[in-house]
């Protein structure tokens, strides 16, 4: 069996799940057109997916700290896909909210257990965890293309076709379950419940102070990323005076740039401390987000790409930092970090939507410039955990 196959399977499965997180924002312009939703109503869909996911993901993380639950991988993938697929054919706004929320719960159930398994098979390595995160970024990037293709074929009435990635992801999840059941990919020194540091050393203490500050930085990152995800398609159409294709392209660039940023973050962390890499990335993101808000014309796409890369360089690094700050609560650390990173920003989306309704999208997006600046400020005080992974043991080049 190939050495890299376990993390590759997990990365592809991650893509099959995160495509549904990206699908929520990708569906927003079509709900606005076909159902005449206001900006506030459309952003309420993002809130529905985000709110329950933000609350549920840490709970699932705590569960994975107590026991291994690999069966969550295929089940949660199906739930996440089914909710989005049915949301397009739901007959009313409340039902649409319910099914989008169900999708959010499925996504929430997936991430902590998947991150726990990824940590086991990667032995805590930054690069391998970066590949796992990259899978999710690719899923995000494919979401607007998938949604645009289905909508072009028949609009929201064909949304049931969106279940296909979930079916594929559930098969991959089942293969992971079988491998773990047979004892494949589990290091002998790793406890059966998956809790604790990669080497199984339970004597390492948890640094809750640093973890809390890290979580605050992740919240700020989530606000700017989810805010842009929700409205960038509509904003690009306005700024470019173009149709839905211009909006789909902007959302695709936002998500695709995340894949580049995730790979870059893993490589940079092999040369410098993770905290230093994340700090500089957030500082550069301030300029990039400002460019998205104020620069007109096709240059918008350049700043969208820079913003995406800048916000995603920290993504996988923050996961490993959280796990190293809480080595005895890896599931909790993963659940909170991943939940906040991709969900909690949706809580403010309706407020941004309401501001856009009464003023303009540009004014609504302007406050997002401050968010990466706040993340940078928080990271100025964070220490680099004294945890030696296989990559840190190897000499740096």
C-alpha positions as CSV (number, residue, x, y, z in Angstrom):
1,X,0.0,0.0,0.0
2,X,1.3,3.4,-0.9
3,X,2.7,5.4,2.0
4,X,0.7,8.5,0.9
5,X,-2.5,6.7,0.1
6,X,-4.2,7.2,3.6
7,X,-3.8,10.9,3.6
8,X,-4.8,11.1,-0.1
9,X,-8.0,9.2,0.5
10,X,-8.8,11.5,3.4
11,X,-8.0,14.6,1.3
12,X,-10.4,13.5,-1.5
13,X,-13.1,12.6,1.1
14,X,-12.5,16.0,2.6
15,X,-13.2,17.6,-0.8
16,X,-16.4,15.7,-1.2
17,X,-17.6,17.2,2.1
18,X,-16.4,20.7,1.8
19,X,-17.9,21.1,-1.6
20,X,-21.2,21.5,0.3
21,X,-19.9,24.3,2.4
22,X,-18.9,26.1,-0.8
23,X,-22.2,25.2,-2.4
24,X,-24.2,27.3,0.1
25,X,-22.5,30.6,-1.0
26,X,-22.6,29.4,-4.6
27,X,-26.4,28.9,-4.5
28,X,-27.0,32.4,-3.0
29,X,-27.1,34.3,-6.4
30,X,-29.5,31.7,-7.8
31,X,-31.8,31.9,-4.8
32,X,-31.8,35.7,-5.3
33,X,-32.7,35.4,-9.0
34,X,-35.2,32.5,-8.9
35,X,-36.9,33.2,-5.6
36,X,-36.3,37.0,-5.3
37,X,-34.6,36.7,-1.9
38,X,-33.2,39.9,-0.5
39,X,-29.5,40.0,0.5
40,X,-30.5,39.6,4.1
41,X,-32.7,36.6,3.4
42,X,-30.1,35.0,1.2
43,X,-27.4,35.4,3.8
44,X,-29.8,33.8,6.3
45,X,-29.1,30.5,4.4
46,X,-25.4,31.0,5.2
47,X,-26.3,31.6,8.8
48,X,-28.5,28.4,8.9
49,X,-25.5,26.3,7.7
50,X,-23.0,28.1,9.9
51,X,-24.8,28.5,13.2
52,X,-25.6,24.8,13.9
53,X,-22.2,23.7,12.4
54,X,-20.4,26.1,14.7
55,X,-22.2,24.8,17.8
56,X,-22.2,21.1,16.8
57,X,-18.6,20.8,15.6
58,X,-17.0,21.3,19.0
59,X,-19.5,18.8,20.5
60,X,-18.5,16.2,17.9
61,X,-14.9,17.1,18.7
62,X,-15.4,16.3,22.4
63,X,-17.0,13.0,21.4
64,X,-14.0,12.0,19.3
65,X,-11.7,12.7,22.3
66,X,-13.7,10.1,24.3
67,X,-13.9,7.4,21.6
68,X,-13.0,6.8,18.0
69,X,-16.1,7.1,15.8
70,X,-14.8,6.5,12.2
71,X,-18.3,5.6,11.0
72,X,-19.1,9.3,11.2
73,X,-17.0,9.8,8.0
74,X,-19.4,8.1,5.5
75,X,-22.6,9.0,7.4
76,X,-21.8,12.7,7.9
77,X,-20.8,13.0,4.2
78,X,-24.2,11.7,3.1
79,X,-26.1,14.0,5.5
80,X,-24.1,17.0,4.3
81,X,-24.8,16.3,0.7
82,X,-28.4,15.4,1.2
83,X,-29.3,18.7,2.9
84,X,-27.9,20.8,0.1
85,X,-29.4,18.7,-2.6
86,X,-32.9,18.9,-1.1
87,X,-32.6,22.7,-0.3
88,X,-33.0,23.6,-3.9
89,X,-36.4,21.8,-4.3
90,X,-37.8,22.8,-0.9
91,X,-41.0,24.6,-1.4
92,X,-40.6,27.4,1.2
93,X,-38.0,29.6,2.8
94,X,-38.3,27.9,6.2
95,X,-37.9,24.4,4.7
96,X,-34.9,25.6,2.7
97,X,-33.3,26.9,6.0
98,X,-34.0,23.5,7.6
99,X,-32.3,21.5,4.9
100,X,-29.3,23.9,4.7
101,X,-29.0,23.6,8.5
102,X,-29.1,19.7,8.2
103,X,-26.2,20.0,5.8
104,X,-24.3,22.1,8.3
105,X,-24.7,19.4,10.9
106,X,-23.4,16.8,8.6
107,X,-20.3,18.9,7.8
108,X,-19.9,19.5,11.6
109,X,-19.9,15.8,12.3
110,X,-17.3,15.0,9.7
111,X,-14.4,17.4,10.5
112,X,-13.3,16.5,14.0
113,X,-13.1,12.8,13.4
114,X,-11.5,13.3,10.0
115,X,-8.9,15.6,11.5
116,X,-8.2,13.1,14.3
117,X,-7.6,10.3,11.7
118,X,-5.5,12.6,9.5
119,X,-3.3,13.4,12.5
120,X,-2.8,9.7,13.2
121,X,-1.8,8.8,9.6
122,X,0.3,12.0,9.2
123,X,1.9,11.5,12.7
124,X,1.4,15.2,13.3
125,X,3.3,16.4,10.2
126,X,2.5,19.9,8.9
127,X,2.8,18.9,5.2
128,X,0.5,15.9,5.4
129,X,-2.1,17.9,7.4
130,X,-1.7,20.5,4.7
131,X,-2.6,18.0,2.0
132,X,-5.7,17.0,4.1
133,X,-6.7,20.7,4.3
134,X,-6.0,21.1,0.6
135,X,-8.7,18.5,-0.2
136,X,-11.2,20.7,1.6
137,X,-10.0,23.8,-0.4
138,X,-10.4,21.9,-3.7
139,X,-13.9,21.0,-2.6
140,X,-14.7,24.6,-2.0
141,X,-13.2,25.6,-5.3
142,X,-15.2,23.0,-7.2
143,X,-18.5,24.1,-5.5
144,X,-19.3,27.1,-7.7
145,X,-18.5,25.2,-10.9
146,X,-20.7,22.3,-9.8
147,X,-23.5,24.5,-8.8
148,X,-23.3,26.7,-11.9
149,X,-23.3,23.5,-14.1
150,X,-26.4,22.1,-12.4
151,X,-28.2,25.5,-12.4
152,X,-27.4,26.1,-16.1
153,X,-29.0,22.7,-16.9
154,X,-32.3,23.4,-15.2
155,X,-32.1,25.7,-12.2
156,X,-32.9,24.9,-8.6
157,X,-35.3,22.1,-9.6
158,X,-32.3,20.0,-10.5
159,X,-30.5,20.5,-7.2
160,X,-30.9,16.8,-6.3
161,X,-28.0,16.2,-8.7
162,X,-25.8,17.8,-6.1
163,X,-25.9,14.6,-4.0
164,X,-23.3,13.0,-6.3
165,X,-20.1,14.1,-4.5
166,X,-21.6,12.9,-1.2
167,X,-22.1,9.4,-2.7
168,X,-18.5,9.3,-3.8
169,X,-17.2,10.7,-0.5
170,X,-19.2,8.1,1.5
171,X,-17.5,5.3,-0.4
172,X,-14.1,6.8,0.5
173,X,-15.2,7.1,4.1
174,X,-16.2,3.5,4.2
175,X,-12.7,2.5,3.0
176,X,-11.2,4.5,5.8
177,X,-13.5,2.8,8.3
178,X,-12.5,-0.7,7.0
179,X,-8.8,0.2,7.2
180,X,-9.1,1.4,10.8
181,X,-11.1,-1.6,11.7
182,X,-8.3,-3.8,10.4
183,X,-5.8,-1.8,12.3
184,X,-4.2,-0.4,9.2
185,X,-2.6,3.1,9.4
186,X,-2.8,3.3,13.2
187,X,0.7,3.8,14.8
188,X,1.3,1.3,17.6
189,X,2.1,4.1,20.0
190,X,-1.2,6.0,19.4
191,X,-4.0,5.4,21.9
192,X,-7.1,3.6,20.6
193,X,-9.3,6.6,21.4
194,X,-7.1,8.9,19.4
195,X,-6.8,11.4,22.2
196,X,-3.5,13.0,23.1
197,X,-0.4,14.0,21.3
198,X,0.9,12.1,18.3
199,X,3.3,10.1,20.3
200,X,0.7,9.1,22.9
201,X,2.3,11.1,25.7
202,X,-0.5,12.1,28.0
203,X,1.9,14.0,30.4
204,X,2.0,17.0,28.1
205,X,-0.2,19.8,29.5
206,X,-2.8,21.7,27.6
207,X,-2.2,25.4,26.9
208,X,-5.8,26.7,27.1
209,X,-4.7,30.4,27.2
210,X,-2.9,30.1,23.9
211,X,-5.7,28.0,22.4
212,X,-8.3,30.6,23.4
213,X,-6.3,33.4,21.7
214,X,-5.8,31.3,18.6
215,X,-9.6,30.7,18.5
216,X,-10.2,34.5,18.6
217,X,-7.9,34.9,15.6
218,X,-9.7,32.1,13.8
219,X,-13.1,33.8,14.4
220,X,-11.8,37.0,12.8
221,X,-10.5,35.0,9.8
222,X,-13.9,33.3,9.5
223,X,-15.8,36.5,9.5
224,X,-13.9,37.9,6.5
225,X,-13.8,34.7,4.6
226,X,-17.5,33.7,5.0
227,X,-18.5,37.4,4.4
228,X,-16.6,37.4,1.1
229,X,-17.9,33.9,0.2
230,X,-21.5,35.0,0.7
231,X,-21.4,38.2,-1.4
232,X,-18.3,38.1,-3.7
233,X,-20.3,36.6,-6.6
234,X,-23.0,39.3,-6.4
235,X,-20.3,42.0,-5.7
236,X,-18.3,41.0,-8.8
237,X,-21.4,41.1,-11.0
238,X,-22.0,44.7,-9.8
239,X,-18.4,45.8,-10.1
240,X,-17.9,44.2,-13.5
241,X,-21.4,45.1,-14.7
242,X,-21.7,41.5,-15.9
243,X,-23.8,38.4,-15.4
244,X,-23.7,35.3,-13.2
245,X,-20.6,34.0,-15.0
246,X,-18.5,36.9,-13.6
247,X,-19.8,36.1,-10.1
248,X,-19.1,32.4,-10.4
249,X,-15.6,33.2,-11.6
250,X,-14.9,35.4,-8.6
251,X,-16.2,32.8,-6.2
252,X,-14.1,30.1,-8.0
253,X,-11.0,32.3,-7.7
254,X,-11.7,32.9,-4.0
255,X,-11.9,29.2,-3.3
256,X,-9.1,28.1,-5.7
257,X,-6.7,30.6,-4.1
258,X,-7.3,28.8,-0.9
259,X,-5.8,25.6,-2.3
260,X,-2.6,27.5,-3.3
261,X,-2.5,29.2,0.1
262,X,-2.8,25.9,2.0
263,X,0.1,24.2,0.1
264,X,2.2,27.4,0.5
265,X,1.5,27.5,4.2
266,X,2.7,23.9,4.7
267,X,5.9,24.6,2.8
268,X,6.6,27.9,4.6
269,X,6.2,26.1,8.0
270,X,9.1,23.9,7.1
271,X,11.4,26.9,7.1
272,X,9.9,29.2,9.7
273,X,7.8,28.8,12.8
274,X,4.1,28.5,12.2
275,X,3.2,31.5,14.3
276,X,5.6,33.7,12.3
277,X,4.1,32.5,8.9
278,X,0.5,33.0,10.1
279,X,1.3,36.5,11.5
280,X,2.8,37.8,8.2
281,X,0.0,36.1,6.2
282,X,-2.7,38.0,8.1
283,X,-0.8,41.3,7.7
284,X,-0.6,40.9,4.0
285,X,-4.3,39.9,3.9
286,X,-5.3,43.3,5.2
287,X,-4.0,44.9,2.0
288,X,-5.5,42.2,-0.2
289,X,-9.0,42.6,1.3
290,X,-8.8,46.3,1.0
291,X,-8.1,45.8,-2.7
292,X,-11.2,43.6,-3.1
293,X,-13.3,46.4,-1.6
294,X,-12.0,49.4,-3.4
295,X,-10.3,48.4,-6.6
296,X,-12.6,48.4,-9.7
297,X,-12.5,46.4,-12.9
298,X,-10.8,43.1,-13.7
299,X,-8.1,43.8,-11.1
300,X,-10.8,42.7,-8.6
301,X,-9.9,39.1,-9.4
302,X,-6.3,39.6,-8.6
303,X,-7.1,40.9,-5.1
304,X,-9.6,38.1,-4.6
305,X,-6.9,35.6,-5.3
306,X,-4.4,37.3,-3.0
307,X,-7.0,37.5,-0.3
308,X,-7.8,33.8,-0.6
309,X,-4.1,32.8,-0.5
310,X,-3.5,35.1,2.4
311,X,-6.4,33.8,4.5
312,X,-5.6,30.1,3.7
313,X,-1.8,30.1,4.4
314,X,-2.8,30.0,8.1
315,X,-5.6,27.4,7.6
316,X,-3.8,24.0,8.2
317,X,-1.2,25.6,10.4
318,X,-3.9,26.8,12.8
319,X,-5.2,23.3,13.0
320,X,-1.9,21.8,14.0
321,X,-1.2,24.7,16.3
322,X,-4.6,24.1,18.0
323,X,-3.8,20.4,18.3
324,X,-0.4,21.1,19.8
325,X,-1.8,23.6,22.3
326,X,-4.3,20.9,23.4
327,X,-2.4,17.7,22.9
328,X,-4.7,15.8,25.2
329,X,-7.9,17.2,23.5
330,X,-7.1,16.8,19.8
331,X,-10.7,16.2,18.8
332,X,-11.9,19.3,20.7
333,X,-9.1,21.4,19.3
334,X,-9.9,20.2,15.8
335,X,-13.6,20.6,16.2
336,X,-13.4,24.2,17.5
337,X,-10.7,25.3,15.1
338,X,-12.3,23.8,12.0
339,X,-15.8,24.8,13.2
340,X,-14.8,28.4,13.8
341,X,-12.7,28.6,10.7
342,X,-15.5,27.8,8.2
343,X,-18.7,28.4,10.1
344,X,-18.8,31.1,12.8
345,X,-18.4,33.9,10.2
346,X,-21.8,33.0,8.9
347,X,-23.4,34.4,12.1
348,X,-22.6,37.9,11.0
349,X,-23.7,37.3,7.4
350,X,-27.3,38.5,7.9
351,X,-26.0,41.7,9.4
352,X,-23.8,42.3,6.4
353,X,-26.8,41.5,4.1
354,X,-29.0,43.9,5.9
355,X,-26.3,46.6,5.6
356,X,-26.1,45.9,1.9
357,X,-29.9,46.2,1.5
358,X,-30.0,49.6,3.1
359,X,-26.7,50.9,1.7
360,X,-24.6,49.0,-0.8
361,X,-22.5,45.8,-1.0
362,X,-19.3,47.8,-1.0
363,X,-20.2,49.5,2.2
364,X,-21.2,46.2,3.7
365,X,-17.9,44.6,2.8
366,X,-15.7,47.5,4.0
367,X,-15.6,46.4,7.7
368,X,-14.1,43.1,6.7
369,X,-10.8,44.9,6.1
370,X,-10.3,45.1,9.9
371,X,-10.7,41.3,10.5
372,X,-7.3,40.1,9.3
373,X,-5.7,43.0,11.2
374,X,-7.2,41.8,14.4
375,X,-6.0,38.2,13.7
376,X,-2.5,39.6,13.1
377,X,-2.7,41.5,16.4
378,X,-3.7,38.3,18.3
379,X,-0.9,36.3,16.8
380,X,1.7,38.8,18.0
381,X,1.3,37.3,21.5
382,X,1.1,33.6,20.6
383,X,4.0,31.2,21.3
384,X,5.2,28.4,19.1
385,X,4.3,25.1,20.8
386,X,7.3,23.0,21.9
387,X,6.2,20.0,20.0
388,X,8.6,18.1,17.7
389,X,6.9,16.5,14.7
390,X,8.8,14.3,12.2
391,X,9.2,17.3,9.9
392,X,10.8,19.3,12.8
393,X,13.1,16.5,13.6
394,X,14.4,16.4,10.1
395,X,17.0,19.1,9.2
396,X,15.6,22.1,7.5
397,X,17.0,23.0,4.1
